[in-house]
């Protein structure tokens, strides 16, 4: 028999946190249901949590970062299904000129002058050609639209004041590739986007106190920035910057270790690929002593980090954040359970 209680149970909230490098500030991303995410401020000096704002959409925490003191947040977000006004015009005009797949199929059925695959390939080439012509013909109009206050896109990178989402600086993105960035200092940052996109991206909001740095040859070479990348393009760099050491391993996936203040080792593994219960890039962990003996199996930890401010391990499991002191016996302490939260409309206080 099926356990109806298990069947009907809600999945736990999905959590990821970023700890500021200097001081007690941190931010928690709380996702669930899948189309809603909350950003929560975390003061690690007294382990209090304060709700910032919710987004009806998606935030990619692995492409986000906090400034060193945690005053600013850079994040990549998306509202899939939303189409920006420029692309709407382009799509409608292309269909007016060359039709869509269903029109093409009817045309092929009537004529059948070639095999279907060759016919569709030719129609796609025709549509691409017409799209280029349309963009050239309406270039000035599209540029004016992109600079207007009414312009929007389905994905974007923004910098906000922690733990809120209201943009101080904003860059429309329009794709699921790249996005997000890394803070170099309190005011300086890198954006995760190909260099050739910079001239094409028009900030809808721009705080001139915040300065984008050009990507160095090292970043482009070592991290693959400027290519079609996803979460690890940013997260790899953030982990290594924050003291994680990448391990070469014959098994597929990514493996990192961090040596803690007492000599223990926190290991982080990204098995890679899709798995039925988790998203891509899901993490699992274990805690080892200085001799490599397993002290604690963190297979169900979905995020973990060493809190240098409090000299302890903090981790996420089943929708809650826990703290673990570096002493035996190991006794995890729950700091906050995020499972009971519900969407609220909140206005940023700035």
Rosetta blueprint (number, residue, H / E / L):
1 X L
2 X L
3 X L
4 X H
5 X H
6 X H
7 X H
8 X H
9 X L
10 X L
11 X L
12 X L
13 X L
14 X E
15 X E
16 X E
17 X E
18 X E
19 X E
20 X L
21 X L
22 X L
23 X L
24 X L
25 X E
26 X E
27 X E
28 X E
29 X E
30 X E
31 X E
32 X L
33 X L
34 X L
35 X L
36 X E
37 X E
38 X E
39 X E
40 X E
41 X E
42 X E
43 X E
44 X L
45 X L
46 X L
47 X L
48 X E
49 X E
50 X E
51 X E
52 X E
53 X E
54 X E
55 X E
56 X E
57 X L
58 X E
59 X E
60 X L
61 X H
62 X H
63 X H
64 X L
65 X E
66 X E
67 X L
68 X L
69 X L
70 X L
71 X L
72 X E
73 X E
74 X E
75 X E
76 X E
77 X E
78 X E
79 X L
80 X L
81 X L
82 X L
83 X L
84 X L
85 X H
86 X H
87 X H
88 X H
89 X H
90 X H
91 X H
92 X H
93 X H
94 X H
95 X H
96 X H
97 X H
98 X H
99 X L
100 X L
101 X H
102 X H
103 X H
104 X H
105 X H
106 X H
107 X H
108 X H
109 X H
110 X H
111 X H
112 X L
113 X L
114 X L
115 X L
116 X H
117 X H
118 X H
119 X H
120 X H
121 X H
122 X H
123 X H
124 X H
125 X H
126 X H
127 X H
128 X H
129 X H
130 X H
131 X H
132 X H
133 X H
134 X H
135 X H
136 X H
137 X H
138 X L
139 X H
140 X H
141 X H
142 X H
143 X H
144 X H
145 X H
146 X H
147 X L
148 X L
149 X L
150 X L
151 X L
152 X L
153 X L
154 X L
155 X E
156 X E
157 X E
158 X E
159 X E
160 X E
161 X E
162 X L
163 X L
164 X L
165 X L
166 X L
167 X E
168 X E
169 X E
170 X E
171 X E
172 X E
173 X L
174 X L
175 X L
176 X L
177 X L
178 X L
179 X L
180 X L
181 X E
182 X E
183 X E
184 X L
185 X L
186 X L
187 X L
188 X E
189 X E
190 X E
191 X E
192 X L
193 X L
194 X L
195 X H
196 X H
197 X H
198 X L
199 X L
200 X L
201 X L
202 X L
203 X E
204 X E
205 X E
206 X L
207 X L
208 X L
209 X L
210 X L
211 X E
212 X E
213 X L
214 X L
215 X L
216 X L
217 X H
218 X H
219 X H
220 X H
221 X H
222 X H
223 X H
224 X L
225 X L
226 X L
227 X L
228 X L
229 X L
230 X L
231 X L
232 X H
233 X H
234 X H
235 X H
236 X H
237 X H
238 X H
239 X H
240 X H
241 X H
242 X L
243 X L
244 X L
245 X E
246 X E
247 X L
248 X L
249 X L
250 X L
251 X L
252 X L
253 X L
254 X E
255 X E
256 X E
257 X E
258 X E
259 X E
260 X L
261 X L
262 X L
263 X L
264 X L
265 X E
266 X E
267 X E
268 X E
269 X E
270 X E
271 X L
272 X L
273 X L
274 X L
275 X E
276 X L
277 X L
278 X E
279 X L
280 X L
281 X L
282 X L
283 X E
284 X E
285 X E
286 X E
287 X E
288 X E
289 X L
290 X L
291 X L
292 X L
293 X L
294 X E
295 X E
296 X E
297 X E
298 X E
299 X L
300 X L
301 X L
302 X L
303 X E
304 X E
305 X E
306 X E
307 X E
308 X L
309 X L
310 X L
311 X L
312 X E
313 X E
314 X E
315 X E
316 X E
317 X E
318 X L
319 X L
320 X E
321 X E
322 X E
323 X E
324 X E
325 X E
326 X L
327 X L
328 X L
329 X L
330 X L
331 X L
332 X L
333 X E
334 X E
335 X E
336 X E
337 X E
338 X L
339 X L
340 X L
341 X L
342 X L
343 X L
344 X L
345 X L
346 X L
347 X L
348 X L
349 X L
350 X L
